Amino acid sequence: MKIQEFMHTEVVTVNRKESIAAANNKMMEKSIKHLPVVDDKGRLVGVVTPRDLRRGSIGEMTSMDVPELLWALSRINVAQIMFANPVTIAPHQSAQDAAALMVDKKIACLPVVEDGKLVGIVTERDILIVYGYGHGDRRTARVTRL
């Protein structure tokens, strides 16, 4: 199956200049875990995950009170915490290609890029669904308690 057959085409993005608070809000509002980062021309420059957001909001800020923390988070931009130059895939490539890339690179999403433009995104969940582990064709697993 080709990527273009199952990729998400309505991709929520964040600009590299936006705050990590704004990125977090987008992720929470849309219930997503992978947020492609674009520059002012709409070109893909990175990806942000909840882990990146947590990493960007700790450290010296742990001793701050809530108003100070919110102010500080609004001053850190996405470019400072994003995973730059992410691994991408093309729409004509296969689900098998995507799965192999995700396993090899230890990543959970692949922005789909065509002619330098972000056209979609594929996540590990999408790959599981393609291979029959979800959406109406759920397979059951037996868990053994020790």
CORCOR-V545003 format. One record per residue. RES is the residue in three letters. OMEGA is omega as a letter, one per 40 degrees, with the letter a starting at -180 (* if undefined). D_FIRST is the distance of its C-alpha to the first C-alpha in whole Angstrom. Layout:
res: {RES;RES}
omega: {OMEGA;OMEGA}
d_first: {D_FIRST;D_FIRST}
//
This chain:
res: {MET;LYS;ILE;GLN;GLU;PHE;MET;HIS;THR;GLU;VAL;VAL;THR;VAL;ASN;ARG;LYS;GLU;SER;ILE;ALA;ALA;ALA;ASN;ASN;LYS;MET;MET;GLU;LYS;SER;ILE;LYS;HIS;LEU;PRO;VAL;VAL;ASP;ASP;LYS;GLY;ARG;LEU;VAL;GLY;VAL;VAL;THR;PRO;ARG;ASP;LEU;ARG;ARG;GLY;SER;ILE;GLY;GLU;MET;THR;SER;MET;ASP;VAL;PRO;GLU;LEU;LEU;TRP;ALA;LEU;SER;ARG;ILE;ASN;VAL;ALA;GLN;ILE;MET;PHE;ALA;ASN;PRO;VAL;THR;ILE;ALA;PRO;HIS;GLN;SER;ALA;GLN;ASP;ALA;ALA;ALA;LEU;MET;VAL;ASP;LYS;LYS;ILE;ALA;CYS;LEU;PRO;VAL;VAL;GLU;ASP;GLY;LYS;LEU;VAL;GLY;ILE;VAL;THR;GLU;ARG;ASP;ILE;LEU;ILE;VAL;TYR;GLY;TYR;GLY;HIS;GLY;ASP;ARG;ARG;THR;ALA;ARG;VAL;THR;ARG;LEU}
omega: {a;i;a;a;a;a;i;a;i;a;i;a;i;i;a;a;a;a;i;i;i;i;i;i;i;a;a;a;a;a;i;a;a;a;i;a;a;i;a;i;i;i;i;i;a;i;i;i;i;i;i;a;i;i;a;a;i;i;a;a;a;i;a;i;a;a;i;i;i;i;a;a;i;a;i;a;a;a;a;a;a;i;a;i;a;i;a;i;i;a;a;i;a;i;i;i;a;i;a;i;a;i;a;a;i;i;a;i;i;i;i;a;i;a;i;a;i;a;a;i;i;i;i;i;i;i;i;i;i;a;i;a;i;i;i;i;a;i;a;i;i;i;i;i;i;*}
d_first: {0;4;7;9;7;8;11;14;16;20;20;24;26;29;31;32;36;36;37;35;37;35;32;32;33;30;28;30;30;27;26;24;24;22;24;23;27;28;31;33;31;28;26;24;27;26;25;27;27;29;30;31;33;35;36;37;39;41;44;47;46;47;50;50;51;48;49;49;46;44;46;45;41;42;43;40;37;34;34;36;34;30;28;28;26;23;20;17;14;13;10;9;8;6;6;8;10;11;12;14;15;16;18;20;21;22;20;19;17;16;17;15;17;17;21;22;22;20;17;16;15;13;15;15;15;12;10;13;12;8;10;12;15;16;17;18;17;19;20;23;25;28;30;34;36;39}
//
